[in-house]
Amino acid sequence: TGVSLVAIRRAQGEVKEYPDAHIRLKKGDRLLVVGEPDELAAFYELAKGEVAVPGASTPVQWLQVPPGSPV
């Protein structure tokens, strides 16, 4: 969505600042995120489950943009 996760406040009050990609979210976590208004809106929709996330059965793939590409 373009937002950056800055911190997680656990339900018990513990704060994890600048969490890495391996941290797991838990029920009751509060997230501090930063981004542009449209990015925050997209993240909020994703967090509420209003946006479909590609699953294992959805064909997705990483593509590499070659050097000199106009993209």
C-alpha positions as CSV (number, residue, x, y, z in Angstrom):
1,T,0.0,0.0,0.0
2,G,3.0,2.3,0.3
3,V,2.7,2.9,4.1
4,S,5.6,2.3,6.5
5,L,5.1,0.5,9.8
6,V,6.8,2.6,12.5
7,A,5.7,0.9,15.7
8,I,3.4,-1.7,17.2
9,R,1.8,-1.3,20.6
10,R,0.9,-4.6,22.0
11,A,-2.4,-5.0,24.0
12,Q,-0.3,-5.4,27.2
13,G,1.4,-2.0,26.5
14,E,4.7,-3.2,25.1
15,V,5.9,-1.1,22.2
16,K,8.0,-2.6,19.3
17,E,9.6,0.3,17.4
18,Y,10.6,-0.2,13.8
19,P,9.6,-3.9,13.7
20,D,11.3,-6.1,11.1
21,A,9.6,-8.3,8.5
22,H,9.6,-11.3,10.8
23,I,7.4,-9.9,13.6
24,R,3.9,-11.4,13.8
25,L,0.9,-9.2,14.5
26,K,-1.3,-10.3,17.4
27,K,-4.9,-9.7,18.4
28,G,-5.2,-6.3,20.0
29,D,-2.1,-4.8,18.4
30,R,-2.2,-1.1,17.5
31,L,-0.1,-0.1,14.5
32,L,1.6,3.3,13.9
33,V,1.9,3.8,10.2
34,V,3.0,6.7,8.1
35,G,2.2,7.5,4.4
36,E,0.3,9.7,2.1
37,P,-3.5,10.0,2.6
38,D,-4.4,7.6,-0.3
39,E,-1.8,5.1,1.0
40,L,-3.2,5.2,4.5
41,A,-6.8,4.7,3.1
42,A,-5.6,1.7,1.1
43,F,-3.9,0.2,4.1
44,Y,-7.0,0.7,6.3
45,E,-9.1,-1.1,3.7
46,L,-6.6,-4.0,3.6
47,A,-6.5,-4.1,7.4
48,K,-10.3,-4.4,7.5
49,G,-10.2,-7.2,5.0
50,E,-11.9,-5.2,2.3
51,V,-9.2,-5.9,-0.3
52,A,-8.3,-9.3,-1.6
53,V,-4.7,-10.3,-1.1
54,P,-3.3,-12.8,-3.7
55,G,-3.2,-16.2,-2.2
56,A,-1.3,-19.4,-3.1
57,S,-3.8,-20.2,-5.8
58,T,-3.6,-16.8,-7.4
59,P,-1.0,-16.6,-10.2
60,V,1.4,-13.8,-9.3
61,Q,5.1,-13.4,-10.1
62,W,8.0,-11.1,-9.6
63,L,9.2,-9.5,-12.8
64,Q,12.6,-7.8,-13.2
65,V,12.7,-4.5,-15.2
66,P,15.7,-4.7,-17.5
67,P,18.3,-2.0,-17.7
68,G,17.3,0.8,-20.1
69,S,13.6,0.0,-19.8
70,P,11.3,3.1,-20.2
71,V,9.2,1.8,-17.3
